[in-house]
Every structure is written in C-alpha cells, then in structure tokens.
C-alpha cells in the first residue's frame, strides 16, 4: 500500500514537472516569436524609408504649405533645386528612427494582438484568421506603435519644412546646419518632454483606423493571390510586394485628412483642436486641401510598403528557419 502510494506520488511529481517544462517551453516560443516580429519589423521599416523618403518630403511640404506649390512635380523640382538630394532626403535620420521604432513595435504588437483576436473568436491558429480579424489586430497594435512614432515623426516633419518656415519668418538663418538633435533640444527646451508628443491625438486617429485598412488590405490581397494548394506564406516575393503596396495605399487613402492635420499641428505648434482645424481647413481652403500630397504619398507608398512587407516576411521566415534548425 505504501509502495503504491509512493509510486503514485512520484508519477504526479514527474507529470507536474513535465507540464511545467512544457509551459516554460511555450513561454519561450512566445518570447522568441515576439522578438522575431520586433527585428523583422525593424528591417521592414528601414526598407520603407530608403525607398520612399524623397516623396514623403514632398508630401509633408504640400500638406503644410499648399499655397507655395502648384503640384507634386513643382514641389519635387523646387525642393531639389534648393537643396539637392539632401533636401529631398531631409529628415531621413528621424524617419529611420520613426519607422524602425514604429514598425518594430507595430509588428510585435500585431503578433500579440492576432493571438488575442484568435482567442476572442475561438480560432486555434492565427494563420486561420479572417482578413477582418487581422485588420482588427492591426487596429489595436497601432495604439502602441503611435507612442513610439509621434516624437520622431514630429522631428522629421520639422526638418522637412525648414526651408518654408524660414521663408515665412523672413529669417536668414542657414537651415542646412540644423539637424534632428538641434530640433529635439529646442523642443525639449521650449515645451519639455510633453512637447515631443505634440500631434499624438491626430496620430491615434491616423494610425489606428489606418492600420485596420493596412493589414486588412494586405491580408485580403494575400488571400486573393494565394495559388491553389499553397499557403499565404508561399506566394513569393512579387505577390508579397503587390500585397504590401495595396495595404499601404488602402491605409493612406482612408486616413489622409488626419495626416494633413497631424503635419500642420506638428509644424505650426498650433493648439487648435483637431476637429475644429479639420472643419476650418475644409471651409476656408476646400475639401481637397485635406488631400494635398496624396499623389506623392500613393506613388511612394506602393513600392515603400511593398519593400516593407517583403523585408518583414523574408526576414521573419529566415529567422524562424534558423531557430527551428
């Protein structure tokens, strides 16, 4: 009797130990997946910046100073004539910081939010989620990435608009000597740490619905372009670029007015409420003023987000294969 009881206790002990080991292994896998998403998102963010930064500069200038430029080509030519390649790539360092920070947090949060949505809808594997469920995960993931994006986006926008601000002020200061660190110090000196989060509310209004359409568009496109008998992860680089481009275009077309508001808030230091500014611009400048810069945005977004998703999916696959072997 005692021997049977002792053996039973030993079995219970080993079962408990095995369950604990399995649980710790599962936790390790989750941490590894989050770390891979973080790194892959960083690489994707860097690819996005290098592909599309020059047209992002054109977009910001057209959004903030619509009266100075007749169209996208005019803005591009004048920016190049005044500052050369350096002028078109103004704000690249904070743009890299912004995109790497945003996309690393975004894709790490997206992976976690996918698991949360899968649990909520009763689906075992995130690979089986409907595109709308993936879009919902993107919506919630963007809340977290907005906190990393706002400060770096603020510095980037101010660097991109230095020439125009100097002209409006009539200052003779040499703007070519002003870099991201000087602007950051000025913001901290004038407004403190909270000043770095100027434009956070319109950033939320841009990012959260925007990434609903971003991931939704990407996943719908992946679903439609997946060949029979293959999975969404086997569609190849060309289809991945197309899907990423479609997701990026869906994002910007859906939320562009809020991006206009964000750019103006961050450059002008205005304290005007976001919705009030939205209606004022529509009333005084016309509805289409809320879409100033959409052309260069769409043109740079397709290859930019295509490169982002290609870098993300490829690096994610490489890293997963590396750790599995």
VENVENPE-V670043 format. One line per field, one symbol per residue. phi: phi as a letter, one per 20 degrees, with the letter a starting at -180 (. if undefined). psi: psi as a letter, one per 20 degrees, with the letter a starting at -180 (. if undefined). burial: # if it has 24 or more other C-alpha atoms within 12 Angstrom, else .. Layout:
phi = ???
psi = ???
burial = ???
//
This chain:
phi = .ffffffffffffffffffffffffffffffffffffffffffffffffffdfffffgfffffecffeceaffgfffffffecmffffdgnfffffgffffffffgfffffffgfffgffemdfdffeffgfffffffgfffgffffefgfffffgffffdggfffffemedffffeedffffffffffedmffffdfnffffgfeffffffffffffffffffeffgndefedenfffffffffffffggfffcggfffffffffeemfdfggfffgfffffedngfffdfnfgffffefgfffffgffffffffffffffffe
psi = ghgggghghgggghggggggggghgghhgggggghghgghhghgggggghhjhghhggggghghmhiiphagggggghgghhibhhghkpjgghgggghggghggghghggghghgggghjkpgphhjqqhhghghhhghhhgghhhhggghhgggghghjgggggghikqjpoiiipahhgggggghggiahhhikpjgghgghggghgighghggghgggghjpqpjrrhikirhghgggggghggggghhhjghhhgggghghhikqjpqghggghgghghiqhihijpjhghggghgghghghghggggghggggghghh.
burial = ................................##################################..#.##..##.##...#...################################.......#..#####################################.........#..###..##..#.......#############################.#......##.#...###############################....#..##..#.......############################.........
//
